[in-house]
Amino acid sequence: MRLAKFLAHAGVASRRTSEQLVFAGRVRVAGQVVRDPATDVDGSEGIDVDGEPVRVHDGRRAVYAVNKPLGVVSTASDPQGRPTVVELVRSGRRLYPVGRLDADTTGLILLTDDGDLAHRLMHPSYEVPRVYRARVRRPPVRARELDALREGVLLDDGRTAPAKVRRLAGDTLELTLHEGRKRQVRRMLEAVGHPVAELTRVAFGPLGLGDLAPGAARRLTDAEIERLRRVASHPRSRRRRAA
């Protein structure tokens, strides 16, 4: 098995992040630093990341839903000492976030030790929807601005894909996106003249935030994990060709 894939299966990180760990020289195989993520391993060699041995979990993979509060960062650790989402889950597993929410954004984020599932959920080709609720400044949001969001907004890193948008109140919108650029919702709304005052992610794929309290976490059921696997089972381009 390739080293990056092994690390992802072991729950160290997603496959892409595992490749970056290898490139950075943070992974050793049989005591030697390895910088090629395609290196063949079987786990018997002794593999460690940042000096910590990698152990493959023989049981079922775990996925947790977390309601991220304000000020908590979406990383496994933070050099600035800020609280992280991983600290909100009591688990003996090595968990990491599926994507990120900004420190000033609240709501649903997933943590898992299943690298393959995390990779599919975040890869843009699978177009897994994320639903956000935004309270904006300078209300009301008018029809022409809603149309602009629905058609795609030109940002400094290119035009966004069309978003589904519902106006819940004069200053409150619900947006469904299928891509995850950095601070995308905030940049889209600022581009149409309505900077964000509050932003919460209320759904990820088939999962809703529900009544999960801020700072609380719960482990997903097998049925919920299977729903996640189904929504990220095939790239959207393949689905369109099949249709």
Phi and psi in degrees as GROMACS dihedral restraints (atoms count N, CA, C in turn):
[ dihedral_restraints ]
;  ai    aj    ak    al  type     phi  dphi    fc
    3     4     5     6     1   -65.3    20    10
    4     5     6     7     1   147.2    20    10
    6     7     8     9     1   -59.0    20    10
    7     8     9    10     1   -45.8    20    10
    9    10    11    12     1   -62.0    20    10
   10    11    12    13     1   -39.8    20    10
   12    13    14    15     1   -67.4    20    10
   13    14    15    16     1   -39.4    20    10
   15    16    17    18     1   -59.5    20    10
   16    17    18    19     1   -45.9    20    10
   18    19    20    21     1   -62.6    20    10
   19    20    21    22     1   -39.2    20    10
   21    22    23    24     1   -66.2    20    10
   22    23    24    25     1   -43.3    20    10
   24    25    26    27     1   -62.9    20    10
   25    26    27    28     1   -31.9    20    10
   27    28    29    30     1   -79.9    20    10
   28    29    30    31     1    -4.4    20    10
   30    31    32    33     1    83.3    20    10
   31    32    33    34     1    16.9    20    10
   33    34    35    36     1   -71.2    20    10
   34    35    36    37     1   -45.4    20    10
   36    37    38    39     1  -170.4    20    10
   37    38    39    40     1   174.7    20    10
   39    40    41    42     1   -63.8    20    10
   40    41    42    43     1   166.2    20    10
   42    43    44    45     1   -62.9    20    10
   43    44    45    46     1   -40.9    20    10
   45    46    47    48     1   -64.6    20    10
   46    47    48    49     1   -44.5    20    10
   48    49    50    51     1   -67.3    20    10
   49    50    51    52     1   -35.2    20    10
   51    52    53    54     1   -61.2    20    10
   52    53    54    55     1   -39.8    20    10
   54    55    56    57     1   -60.7    20    10
   55    56    57    58     1   -40.6    20    10
   57    58    59    60     1   -66.0    20    10
   58    59    60    61     1   -37.3    20    10
   60    61    62    63     1   -61.6    20    10
   61    62    63    64     1   -41.0    20    10
   63    64    65    66     1   -67.0    20    10
   64    65    66    67     1   -47.5    20    10
   66    67    68    69     1   -57.1    20    10
   67    68    69    70     1   -34.5    20    10
   69    70    71    72     1   -78.5    20    10
   70    71    72    73     1    -3.0    20    10
   72    73    74    75     1    77.4    20    10
   73    74    75    76     1    23.6    20    10
   75    76    77    78     1   -94.9    20    10
   76    77    78    79     1     0.6    20    10
   78    79    80    81     1  -116.6    20    10
   79    80    81    82     1   133.4    20    10
   81    82    83    84     1  -119.3    20    10
   82    83    84    85     1   139.8    20    10
   84    85    86    87     1  -120.5    20    10
   85    86    87    88     1   122.9    20    10
   87    88    89    90     1    53.7    20    10
   88    89    90    91     1    37.9    20    10
   90    91    92    93     1    83.3    20    10
   91    92    93    94     1    -1.3    20    10
   93    94    95    96     1  -114.4    20    10
   94    95    96    97     1   136.7    20    10
   96    97    98    99     1   -65.2    20    10
   97    98    99   100     1   131.5    20    10
   99   100   101   102     1  -120.6    20    10
  100   101   102   103     1   132.3    20    10
  102   103   104   105     1  -114.9    20    10
  103   104   105   106     1     8.2    20    10
  105   106   107   108     1  -110.0    20    10
  106   107   108   109     1   109.4    20    10
  108   109   110   111     1   -66.3    20    10
  109   110   111   112     1   -11.9    20    10
  111   112   113   114     1   -90.4    20    10
  112   113   114   115     1     2.1    20    10
  114   115   116   117     1   -57.2    20    10
  115   116   117   118     1   132.5    20    10
  117   118   119   120     1   -77.6    20    10
  118   119   120   121     1   130.0    20    10
  120   121   122   123     1  -139.9    20    10
  121   122   123   124     1   160.6    20    10
  123   124   125   126     1  -126.9    20    10
  124   125   126   127     1     0.9    20    10
  126   127   128   129     1    95.7    20    10
  127   128   129   130     1   -16.0    20    10
  129   130   131   132     1   -81.1    20    10
  130   131   132   133     1   -11.3    20    10
  132   133   134   135     1   -72.6    20    10
  133   134   135   136     1   -23.6    20    10
  135   136   137   138     1    90.1    20    10
  136   137   138   139     1   101.0    20    10
  138   139   140   141     1  -121.8    20    10
  139   140   141   142     1   133.6    20    10
  141   142   143   144     1  -137.0    20    10
  142   143   144   145     1   153.3    20    10
  144   145   146   147     1  -121.4    20    10
  145   146   147   148     1   122.0    20    10
  147   148   149   150     1    54.5    20    10
  148   149   150   151     1    34.7    20    10
  150   151   152   153     1    83.5    20    10
  151   152   153   154     1    -2.7    20    10
  153   154   155   156     1  -101.0    20    10
  154   155   156   157     1   124.1    20    10
  156   157   158   159     1   -59.9    20    10
  157   158   159   160     1   141.7    20    10
  159   160   161   162     1   -93.6    20    10
  160   161   162   163     1   124.1    20    10
  162   163   164   165     1  -119.6    20    10
  163   164   165   166     1   128.8    20    10
  165   166   167   168     1   -79.5    20    10
  166   167   168   169     1   126.8    20    10
  168   169   170   171     1   -80.5    20    10
  169   170   171   172     1   124.0    20    10
  171   172   173   174     1   -81.8    20    10
  172   173   174   175     1   -15.6    20    10
  174   175   176   177     1   -85.9    20    10
  175   176   177   178     1  -166.5    20    10
  177   178   179   180     1   -71.2    20    10
  178   179   180   181     1   147.8    20    10
  180   181   182   183     1   -68.1    20    10
  181   182   183   184     1   153.7    20    10
  183   184   185   186     1  -119.2    20    10
  184   185   186   187     1   143.6    20    10
  186   187   188   189     1  -133.0    20    10
  187   188   189   190     1   131.8    20    10
  189   190   191   192     1  -117.8    20    10
  190   191   192   193     1   141.2    20    10
  192   193   194   195     1   -98.0    20    10
  193   194   195   196     1   133.3    20    10
  195   196   197   198     1  -128.6    20    10
  196   197   198   199     1   138.2    20    10
  198   199   200   201     1   -95.8    20    10
  199   200   201   202     1    96.8    20    10
  201   202   203   204     1   -71.4    20    10
  202   203   204   205     1   125.4    20    10
  204   205   206   207     1   -82.3    20    10
  205   206   207   208     1   171.8    20    10
  207   208   209   210     1   -60.6    20    10
  208   209   210   211     1   143.1    20    10
  210   211   212   213     1    84.6    20    10
  211   212   213   214     1    -7.5    20    10
  213   214   215   216     1   -92.6    20    10
  214   215   216   217     1   134.8    20    10
  216   217   218   219     1   -96.2    20    10
  217   218   219   220     1   150.8    20    10
  219   220   221   222     1   -93.5    20    10
  220   221   222   223     1    56.6    20    10
  222   223   224   225     1  -135.8    20    10
  223   224   225   226     1   167.0    20    10
  225   226   227   228     1   -77.3    20    10
  226   227   228   229     1   -27.0    20    10
  228   229   230   231     1  -150.7    20    10
  229   230   231   232     1   162.3    20    10
  231   232   233   234     1  -139.3    20    10
  232   233   234   235     1   121.7    20    10
  234   235   236   237     1   -64.0    20    10
  235   236   237   238     1   -19.9    20    10
  237   238   239   240     1   -88.6    20    10
  238   239   240   241     1    -0.5    20    10
  240   241   242   243     1    78.9    20    10
  241   242   243   244     1    15.0    20    10
  243   244   245   246     1   -76.1    20    10
  244   245   246   247     1   154.1    20    10
  246   247   248   249     1   -64.7    20    10
  247   248   249   250     1   145.5    20    10
  249   250   251   252     1  -117.8    20    10
  250   251   252   253     1   160.0    20    10
  252   253   254   255     1   -64.7    20    10
  253   254   255   256     1   -31.3    20    10
  255   256   257   258     1   -61.9    20    10
  256   257   258   259     1   -33.1    20    10
  258   259   260   261     1   -69.1    20    10
  259   260   261   262     1   -13.8    20    10
  261   262   263   264     1   -83.2    20    10
  262   263   264   265     1    -9.4    20    10
  264   265   266   267     1  -112.6    20    10
  265   266   267   268     1   125.2    20    10
  267   268   269   270     1   -89.6    20    10
  268   269   270   271     1   103.2    20    10
  270   271   272   273     1  -155.6    20    10
  271   272   273   274     1   144.9    20    10
  273   274   275   276     1   -82.1    20    10
  274   275   276   277     1     0.1    20    10
  276   277   278   279     1   -85.7    20    10
  277   278   279   280     1   159.5    20    10
  279   280   281   282     1   -90.4    20    10
  280   281   282   283     1    96.9    20    10
  282   283   284   285     1   -99.5    20    10
  283   284   285   286     1   155.4    20    10
  285   286   287   288     1  -147.0    20    10
  286   287   288   289     1   155.9    20    10
  288   289   290   291     1   -72.9    20    10
  289   290   291   292     1   147.9    20    10
  291   292   293   294     1   -91.1    20    10
  292   293   294   295     1    96.5    20    10
  294   295   296   297     1    76.4    20    10
  295   296   297   298     1  -164.5    20    10
  297   298   299   300     1  -141.2    20    10
  298   299   300   301     1   153.7    20    10
  300   301   302   303     1  -120.2    20    10
  301   302   303   304     1   142.1    20    10
  303   304   305   306     1   -60.8    20    10
  304   305   306   307     1   156.9    20    10
  306   307   308   309     1   -58.8    20    10
  307   308   309   310     1   -31.4    20    10
  309   310   311   312     1   -94.8    20    10
  310   311   312   313     1    13.9    20    10
  312   313   314   315     1  -114.4    20    10
  313   314   315   316     1   138.7    20    10
  315   316   317   318     1  -107.6    20    10
  316   317   318   319     1   173.4    20    10
  318   319   320   321     1   113.8    20    10
  319   320   321   322     1  -159.3    20    10
  321   322   323   324     1   -74.5    20    10
  322   323   324   325     1   124.9    20    10
  324   325   326   327     1  -138.3    20    10
  325   326   327   328     1   145.8    20    10
  327   328   329   330     1  -103.5    20    10
  328   329   330   331     1   143.0    20    10
  330   331   332   333     1  -120.8    20    10
  331   332   333   334     1   142.1    20    10
  333   334   335   336     1  -154.2    20    10
  334   335   336   337     1   164.6    20    10
  336   337   338   339     1  -112.5    20    10
  337   338   339   340     1    15.3    20    10
  339   340   341   342     1  -102.9    20    10
  340   341   342   343     1    95.8    20    10
  342   343   344   345     1   -63.8    20    10
  343   344   345   346     1   -39.4    20    10
  345   346   347   348     1   -64.7    20    10
  346   347   348   349     1   -44.1    20    10
  348   349   350   351     1   -63.8    20    10
  349   350   351   352     1   -44.1    20    10
  351   352   353   354     1   -59.3    20    10
  352   353   354   355     1   -42.0    20    10
  354   355   356   357     1   -60.5    20    10
  355   356   357   358     1   -45.5    20    10
  357   358   359   360     1   -68.4    20    10
  358   359   360   361     1   -39.8    20    10
  360   361   362   363     1   -62.6    20    10
  361   362   363   364     1   -32.2    20    10
  363   364   365   366     1   -96.5    20    10
  364   365   366   367     1   -19.2    20    10
  366   367   368   369     1   -67.9    20    10
  367   368   369   370     1   131.9    20    10
  369   370   371   372     1   -61.6    20    10
  370   371   372   373     1   -23.6    20    10
  372   373   374   375     1   -67.9    20    10
  373   374   375   376     1   -21.4    20    10
  375   376   377   378     1   -87.6    20    10
  376   377   378   379     1   -17.2    20    10
  378   379   380   381     1    50.9    20    10
  379   380   381   382     1    47.1    20    10
  381   382   383   384     1   -70.5    20    10
  382   383   384   385     1   124.7    20    10
  384   385   386   387     1   -73.5    20    10
  385   386   387   388     1   144.2    20    10
  387   388   389   390     1  -123.1    20    10
  388   389   390   391     1   134.5    20    10
  390   391   392   393     1  -113.2    20    10
  391   392   393   394     1   129.5    20    10
  393   394   395   396     1  -122.6    20    10
  394   395   396   397     1   147.6    20    10
  396   397   398   399     1  -116.2    20    10
  397   398   399   400     1   122.3    20    10
  399   400   401   402     1  -122.3    20    10
  400   401   402   403     1   130.6    20    10
  402   403   404   405     1   -99.8    20    10
  403   404   405   406     1   127.4    20    10
  405   406   407   408     1  -114.5    20    10
  406   407   408   409     1   162.4    20    10
  408   409   410   411     1   -90.8    20    10
  409   410   411   412     1   164.3    20    10
  411   412   413   414     1    58.9    20    10
  412   413   414   415     1    46.9    20    10
  414   415   416   417     1   -69.9    20    10
  415   416   417   418     1   165.4    20    10
  417   418   419   420     1   -86.5    20    10
  418   419   420   421     1   161.6    20    10
  420   421   422   423     1   -85.8    20    10
  421   422   423   424     1   119.9    20    10
  423   424   425   426     1   -91.9    20    10
  424   425   426   427     1   169.3    20    10
  426   427   428   429     1   -59.2    20    10
  427   428   429   430     1   -40.5    20    10
  429   430   431   432     1   -65.7    20    10
  430   431   432   433     1   -30.7    20    10
  432   433   434   435     1   -75.7    20    10
  433   434   435   436     1   -36.3    20    10
  435   436   437   438     1   -63.3    20    10
  436   437   438   439     1   -41.6    20    10
  438   439   440   441     1   -62.1    20    10
  439   440   441   442     1   -39.5    20    10
  441   442   443   444     1   -62.6    20    10
  442   443   444   445     1   -41.9    20    10
  444   445   446   447     1   -64.3    20    10
  445   446   447   448     1   -38.3    20    10
  447   448   449   450     1   -71.6    20    10
  448   449   450   451     1   -28.1    20    10
  450   451   452   453     1   -87.7    20    10
  451   452   453   454     1   -21.6    20    10
  453   454   455   456     1   113.4    20    10
  454   455   456   457     1   135.7    20    10
  456   457   458   459     1  -111.0    20    10
  457   458   459   460     1   136.0    20    10
  459   460   461   462     1   -80.3    20    10
  460   461   462   463     1   115.6    20    10
  462   463   464   465     1  -111.1    20    10
  463   464   465   466     1   177.5    20    10
  465   466   467   468     1   -68.8    20    10
  466   467   468   469     1   -15.6    20    10
  468   469   470   471     1  -109.4    20    10
  469   470   471   472     1    22.6    20    10
  471   472   473   474     1   113.0    20    10
  472   473   474   475     1   172.7    20    10
  474   475   476   477     1   -78.5    20    10
  475   476   477   478     1   138.6    20    10
  477   478   479   480     1   -76.9    20    10
  478   479   480   481     1   157.5    20    10
  480   481   482   483     1   -69.1    20    10
  481   482   483   484     1   153.4    20    10
  483   484   485   486     1   -56.2    20    10
  484   485   486   487     1   140.5    20    10
  486   487   488   489     1  -112.1    20    10
  487   488   489   490     1   149.3    20    10
  489   490   491   492     1   -84.1    20    10
  490   491   492   493     1   131.3    20    10
  492   493   494   495     1  -134.8    20    10
  493   494   495   496     1   133.3    20    10
  495   496   497   498     1  -124.3    20    10
  496   497   498   499     1   136.9    20    10
  498   499   500   501     1   -92.3    20    10
  499   500   501   502     1   114.7    20    10
  501   502   503   504     1   -90.1    20    10
  502   503   504   505     1   -28.3    20    10
  504   505   506   507     1  -158.3    20    10
  505   506   507   508     1   176.0    20    10
  507   508   509   510     1   -57.7    20    10
  508   509   510   511     1   -31.5    20    10
  510   511   512   513     1  -116.3    20    10
  511   512   513   514     1    12.7    20    10
  513   514   515   516     1  -131.3    20    10
  514   515   516   517     1   128.9    20    10
  516   517   518   519     1  -125.1    20    10
  517   518   519   520     1   153.2    20    10
  519   520   521   522     1  -115.9    20    10
  520   521   522   523     1   123.7    20    10
  522   523   524   525     1  -120.3    20    10
  523   524   525   526     1   135.9    20    10
  525   526   527   528     1  -114.4    20    10
  526   527   528   529     1   119.3    20    10
  528   529   530   531     1  -115.9    20    10
  529   530   531   532     1   153.5    20    10
  531   532   533   534     1  -117.2    20    10
  532   533   534   535     1    13.3    20    10
  534   535   536   537     1  -137.0    20    10
  535   536   537   538     1   162.1    20    10
  537   538   539   540     1  -133.2    20    10
  538   539   540   541     1    58.9    20    10
  540   541   542   543     1   -70.4    20    10
  541   542   543   544     1   161.5    20    10
  543   544   545   546     1   -62.4    20    10
  544   545   546   547     1   125.2    20    10
  546   547   548   549     1    49.9    20    10
  547   548   549   550     1    38.8    20    10
  549   550   551   552     1   -64.4    20    10
  550   551   552   553     1   -47.9    20    10
  552   553   554   555     1   -61.1    20    10
  553   554   555   556     1   -44.3    20    10
  555   556   557   558     1   -61.5    20    10
  556   557   558   559     1   -42.3    20    10
  558   559   560   561     1   -70.0    20    10
  559   560   561   562     1   -36.7    20    10
  561   562   563   564     1   -63.4    20    10
  562   563   564   565     1   -46.0    20    10
  564   565   566   567     1   -70.5    20    10
  565   566   567   568     1   -35.8    20    10
  567   568   569   570     1   -65.6    20    10
  568   569   570   571     1   -34.5    20    10
  570   571   572   573     1   -65.5    20    10
  571   572   573   574     1   -27.4    20    10
  573   574   575   576     1   -98.3    20    10
  574   575   576   577     1    11.4    20    10
  576   577   578   579     1    93.9    20    10
  577   578   579   580     1    15.0    20    10
  579   580   581   582     1  -133.9    20    10
  580   581   582   583     1    81.6    20    10
  582   583   584   585     1   -56.8    20    10
  583   584   585   586     1   148.9    20    10
  585   586   587   588     1   -77.4    20    10
  586   587   588   589     1   133.8    20    10
  588   589   590   591     1   -96.3    20    10
  589   590   591   592     1   -40.7    20    10
  591   592   593   594     1  -144.2    20    10
  592   593   594   595     1   141.7    20    10
  594   595   596   597     1  -140.3    20    10
  595   596   597   598     1   129.7    20    10
  597   598   599   600     1  -134.3    20    10
  598   599   600   601     1   135.6    20    10
  600   601   602   603     1   -89.7    20    10
  601   602   603   604     1   123.3    20    10
  603   604   605   606     1  -106.7    20    10
  604   605   606   607     1   -10.2    20    10
  606   607   608   609     1  -157.7    20    10
  607   608   609   610     1   150.1    20    10
  609   610   611   612     1  -136.5    20    10
  610   611   612   613     1   113.3    20    10
  612   613   614   615     1    57.6    20    10
  613   614   615   616     1  -131.2    20    10
  615   616   617   618     1   -82.7    20    10
  616   617   618   619     1    -1.1    20    10
  618   619   620   621     1  -100.1    20    10
  619   620   621   622     1   133.2    20    10
  621   622   623   624     1  -105.0    20    10
  622   623   624   625     1   158.3    20    10
  624   625   626   627     1   -66.2    20    10
  625   626   627   628     1   -35.1    20    10
  627   628   629   630     1    60.6    20    10
  628   629   630   631     1  -141.2    20    10
  630   631   632   633     1  -100.6    20    10
  631   632   633   634     1    20.9    20    10
  633   634   635   636     1   -63.3    20    10
  634   635   636   637     1   123.3    20    10
  636   637   638   639     1   -72.3    20    10
  637   638   639   640     1   153.2    20    10
  639   640   641   642     1   -55.8    20    10
  640   641   642   643     1   130.0    20    10
  642   643   644   645     1    86.9    20    10
  643   644   645   646     1    -7.6    20    10
  645   646   647   648     1   -90.1    20    10
  646   647   648   649     1   159.2    20    10
  648   649   650   651     1  -141.2    20    10
  649   650   651   652     1   152.4    20    10
  651   652   653   654     1  -145.1    20    10
  652   653   654   655     1   146.7    20    10
  654   655   656   657     1   -80.6    20    10
  655   656   657   658     1   133.6    20    10
  657   658   659   660     1   -71.0    20    10
  658   659   660   661     1   149.7    20    10
  660   661   662   663     1   -76.4    20    10
  661   662   663   664     1   165.1    20    10
  663   664   665   666     1   -58.8    20    10
  664   665   666   667     1   -37.7    20    10
  666   667   668   669     1   -65.5    20    10
  667   668   669   670     1   -40.2    20    10
  669   670   671   672     1   -66.3    20    10
  670   671   672   673     1   -40.5    20    10
  672   673   674   675     1   -64.7    20    10
  673   674   675   676     1   -38.7    20    10
  675   676   677   678     1   -64.1    20    10
  676   677   678   679     1   -35.9    20    10
  678   679   680   681     1   -64.3    20    10
  679   680   681   682     1   -39.0    20    10
  681   682   683   684     1   -63.3    20    10
  682   683   684   685     1   -42.9    20    10
  684   685   686   687     1   -62.1    20    10
  685   686   687   688     1   -39.2    20    10
  687   688   689   690     1   -66.3    20    10
  688   689   690   691     1   -41.1    20    10
  690   691   692   693     1   -69.4    20    10
  691   692   693   694     1   -22.0    20    10
  693   694   695   696     1  -116.4    20    10
  694   695   696   697     1    34.5    20    10
  696   697   698   699     1   -85.5    20    10
  697   698   699   700     1   -29.0    20    10
  699   700   701   702     1  -141.4    20    10
  700   701   702   703     1   139.9    20    10
  702   703   704   705     1   -58.5    20    10
  703   704   705   706     1   147.5    20    10
  705   706   707   708     1   -61.1    20    10
  706   707   708   709     1   -35.7    20    10
  708   709   710   711     1   -59.7    20    10
  709   710   711   712     1   -37.3    20    10
  711   712   713   714     1   -69.1    20    10
  712   713   714   715     1   -38.3    20    10
  714   715   716   717     1   -63.0    20    10
  715   716   717   718     1   -40.5    20    10
  717   718   719   720     1   -66.5    20    10
  718   719   720   721     1   -40.2    20    10
  720   721   722   723     1   -64.5    20    10
  721   722   723   724     1   -39.4    20    10
  723   724   725   726     1   -65.4    20    10
  724   725   726   727     1   -32.3    20    10
